[in-house]
């Protein structure tokens, strides 16, 4: 099976793809190309979003509202507020947004591959009592990241269509966007493509470790649940602190 075939078949017959990963030697393309595609898609998204006047205006209004609330609450002076607004105006110019999006995409892609590979490797040792090659798990995480690439495309289309950066293929679409609300953040975490990607990583870990999918799924989703709980707690706390 060629690399192109593996990248396509991960959507339709992931079991066959992971079986080939298990039986063959380590193949760099299985993690490198998805990582690069993630960075490329993030850059494209940044360029397109920065060209949407409605989204830029929305961001500006939200930022100004937050700053004004902080001034009224006595958290900062008017002079400090003006300086912060000036910094934000400089940082949100389209060229800079595009650069940040590209660099951020590479960082996110790297974390999705090597960060998740480390998590899968650790889960295999601690919970599944199975030692699996770290680079094999990097292949699993990389191939599963193709779901994330598709998710980024769908998310971008939703954001452009609804002119709202909070739009995503998640349960958050059913409620009014409120990034400061823990409930909104929980619903936003229940993203269709993220869940799909987690299922694939659990399937890959199960295949390579030689354990039932249920055991691997429990380990992967349990880790994700703990990670998301911590992330949402921090975001909600920062929202209360600076909102």
C-alpha positions as CSV (number, residue, x, y, z in Angstrom):
1,X,0.0,0.0,0.0
2,X,1.4,3.4,-1.0
3,X,1.6,6.4,1.3
4,X,-1.2,8.1,-0.6
5,X,-3.3,5.0,-0.3
6,X,-2.7,4.8,3.4
7,X,-3.6,8.5,3.9
8,X,-6.9,7.9,2.1
9,X,-7.7,4.4,3.5
10,X,-7.3,5.8,7.1
11,X,-10.8,7.3,6.5
12,X,-12.4,4.1,5.2
13,X,-10.5,1.0,6.4
14,X,-8.2,2.1,9.3
15,X,-7.8,-1.5,10.5
16,X,-6.1,-2.5,7.3
17,X,-3.8,0.6,7.5
18,X,-2.8,-0.1,11.1
19,X,-2.2,-3.8,10.4
20,X,0.3,-2.7,7.7
21,X,1.9,-0.3,10.1
22,X,2.3,-3.2,12.6
23,X,3.8,-5.6,10.0
24,X,6.1,-3.2,8.1
25,X,9.2,-1.3,9.0
26,X,8.9,2.3,10.3
27,X,7.9,4.7,7.5
28,X,8.7,8.4,8.0
29,X,6.1,9.5,5.6
30,X,3.3,8.2,7.8
31,X,3.9,10.9,10.3
32,X,5.8,13.6,8.4
33,X,3.3,14.3,5.7
34,X,0.3,14.6,8.0
35,X,2.4,17.0,10.2
36,X,3.2,19.1,7.2
37,X,-0.4,19.1,5.9
38,X,-1.6,20.2,9.4
39,X,0.8,23.2,9.2
40,X,-0.2,24.0,5.6
41,X,-3.9,23.9,6.5
42,X,-3.4,26.1,9.5
43,X,-1.6,28.6,7.3
44,X,-4.4,28.6,4.7
45,X,-7.0,29.0,7.5
46,X,-5.1,32.0,8.9
47,X,-4.9,33.6,5.5
48,X,-8.6,33.1,4.7
49,X,-9.8,34.1,8.2
50,X,-7.7,37.3,8.1
51,X,-9.5,38.2,4.9
52,X,-12.9,38.1,6.5
53,X,-14.0,41.6,7.6
54,X,-16.9,40.3,9.6
55,X,-14.7,38.1,11.7
56,X,-12.1,40.8,12.2
57,X,-14.8,43.2,13.3
58,X,-16.3,40.6,15.7
59,X,-12.9,40.0,17.2
60,X,-12.3,43.7,17.6
61,X,-15.7,44.2,19.3
62,X,-15.2,41.3,21.7
63,X,-11.7,42.6,22.6
64,X,-12.9,46.2,23.2
65,X,-15.8,45.0,25.3
66,X,-13.5,42.9,27.5
67,X,-11.1,45.8,27.9
68,X,-14.0,48.3,28.8
69,X,-15.3,45.8,31.3
70,X,-11.9,45.6,32.9
71,X,-11.6,49.4,33.1
72,X,-15.0,49.7,34.6
73,X,-14.2,47.0,37.2
74,X,-11.0,48.9,38.1
75,X,-8.7,46.1,36.9
76,X,-6.8,48.5,34.7
77,X,-6.5,52.2,34.0
78,X,-7.6,53.9,30.8
79,X,-4.0,54.5,29.8
80,X,-3.2,50.8,30.3
81,X,-6.3,49.9,28.3
82,X,-5.2,52.1,25.4
83,X,-1.8,50.5,25.4
84,X,-3.2,47.0,25.3
85,X,-5.6,47.9,22.5
86,X,-2.7,49.3,20.5
87,X,-0.7,46.1,21.0
88,X,-3.7,44.0,19.9
89,X,-4.2,46.1,16.8
90,X,-0.6,45.5,15.8
91,X,-0.8,41.8,16.5
92,X,-4.0,41.2,14.6
93,X,-2.9,42.6,11.2
94,X,-3.4,40.0,8.4
95,X,0.4,39.5,7.6
96,X,1.2,38.8,11.2
97,X,-1.8,36.6,11.7
98,X,-0.8,34.5,8.7
99,X,2.8,34.0,10.0
100,X,1.4,33.1,13.5
101,X,-1.0,30.7,11.9
102,X,1.7,28.9,9.9
103,X,4.1,28.6,12.9
104,X,1.2,27.6,15.2
105,X,0.1,25.0,12.7
106,X,3.6,23.4,12.7
107,X,3.6,23.4,16.5
108,X,0.1,21.9,16.7
109,X,1.0,19.3,14.0
110,X,4.1,18.3,16.0
111,X,2.2,18.0,19.2
112,X,-0.5,16.0,17.5
113,X,2.0,13.5,16.2
114,X,4.8,13.3,18.8
115,X,2.8,14.4,21.8
116,X,0.1,11.9,21.2
117,X,2.7,9.2,20.3
118,X,4.3,9.8,23.7
119,X,0.9,9.6,25.4
120,X,0.0,6.4,23.6
121,X,3.4,4.9,24.4
122,X,3.0,5.8,28.1
123,X,-0.6,4.5,28.2
124,X,0.6,1.2,26.6
125,X,3.2,0.7,29.3
126,X,1.2,1.8,32.3
127,X,-2.3,0.6,31.5
128,X,-2.1,-2.0,28.8
129,X,1.2,-3.6,30.0
130,X,2.5,-3.6,26.4
131,X,5.7,-2.1,25.0
132,X,5.2,-0.7,21.5
133,X,7.8,1.1,19.4
134,X,7.5,4.9,19.9
135,X,8.0,5.6,16.2
136,X,5.3,3.1,15.3
137,X,2.9,5.0,17.5
138,X,4.1,8.2,15.9
139,X,2.9,6.6,12.6
140,X,-0.5,5.9,14.2
141,X,-0.8,9.4,15.6
142,X,0.3,10.9,12.2
143,X,-2.1,8.8,10.1
144,X,-5.0,9.6,12.6
145,X,-4.1,13.3,12.3
146,X,-5.5,13.2,8.7
147,X,-8.9,13.3,10.4
148,X,-7.8,16.5,12.1
149,X,-6.8,18.0,8.8
150,X,-10.3,17.3,7.4
151,X,-11.7,18.7,10.6
152,X,-9.7,21.9,10.1
153,X,-11.2,22.3,6.6
154,X,-14.8,21.8,7.9
155,X,-14.2,24.2,10.8
156,X,-12.8,26.9,8.5
157,X,-15.8,26.6,6.2
158,X,-18.2,26.9,9.2
159,X,-16.4,29.9,10.5
160,X,-16.4,31.7,7.2
161,X,-20.1,30.8,6.5
162,X,-21.3,31.9,10.0
163,X,-18.7,34.7,10.3
164,X,-17.9,33.4,13.8
165,X,-14.6,32.0,15.1
166,X,-16.5,30.0,17.7
167,X,-18.2,27.9,15.0
168,X,-17.1,24.3,14.9
169,X,-18.4,20.8,14.1
170,X,-19.3,20.2,17.8
171,X,-22.2,20.4,20.2
172,X,-21.3,24.0,20.8
173,X,-23.2,24.8,17.6
174,X,-26.4,24.2,19.5
175,X,-25.9,27.0,22.1
176,X,-25.0,30.7,22.0
177,X,-21.2,31.1,21.8
178,X,-19.6,32.1,25.1
179,X,-15.9,31.3,25.4
180,X,-16.0,32.3,29.1
181,X,-18.6,29.6,29.9
182,X,-17.3,26.2,31.1
183,X,-20.4,24.5,29.6
184,X,-19.7,26.1,26.2
185,X,-16.1,24.9,26.4
186,X,-17.2,21.4,27.3
187,X,-19.6,21.3,24.3
188,X,-16.9,22.7,22.1
189,X,-14.6,19.9,23.2
190,X,-17.1,17.4,21.9
191,X,-15.9,17.9,18.4
192,X,-16.9,15.2,15.8
193,X,-13.5,15.1,14.2
194,X,-11.6,15.0,17.5
195,X,-13.7,12.1,18.7
196,X,-13.1,10.3,15.4
197,X,-9.4,10.9,15.6
198,X,-9.3,9.6,19.2
199,X,-11.2,6.4,18.1
200,X,-8.6,5.9,15.4
201,X,-5.7,6.3,17.8
202,X,-7.3,3.9,20.2
203,X,-7.7,1.4,17.3
204,X,-4.1,1.8,16.3
205,X,-2.8,1.4,19.8
206,X,-5.0,-1.7,20.2
207,X,-3.7,-3.3,17.0
208,X,-0.1,-2.6,17.8
209,X,-0.3,-3.6,21.5
210,X,-2.4,-6.7,20.7
211,X,-5.2,-5.8,23.1
212,X,-9.0,-5.4,22.6
213,X,-10.2,-2.0,21.3
214,X,-12.3,-1.5,24.5
215,X,-9.2,-1.5,26.7
216,X,-7.2,0.8,24.4
217,X,-10.2,3.0,24.0
218,X,-10.8,3.3,27.7
219,X,-7.1,4.3,28.2
220,X,-7.1,6.9,25.3
221,X,-10.4,8.5,26.1
222,X,-9.7,8.5,29.8
223,X,-6.4,10.4,29.2
224,X,-8.2,12.8,26.8
225,X,-10.9,13.4,29.4
226,X,-8.4,14.3,32.1
227,X,-6.4,16.5,29.7
228,X,-9.6,18.4,28.5
229,X,-10.8,18.9,32.1
230,X,-7.6,20.6,33.0
231,X,-7.6,22.7,29.8
232,X,-11.2,23.8,30.3
233,X,-10.6,24.6,34.0
234,X,-7.6,26.8,33.1
235,X,-9.4,28.6,30.2
236,X,-12.5,29.3,32.4
237,X,-10.2,30.6,35.2
238,X,-8.4,32.9,32.8
239,X,-11.7,34.1,31.4
240,X,-12.9,35.1,34.8
241,X,-9.6,36.7,35.6
242,X,-9.3,38.9,32.5
243,X,-12.9,39.0,31.4
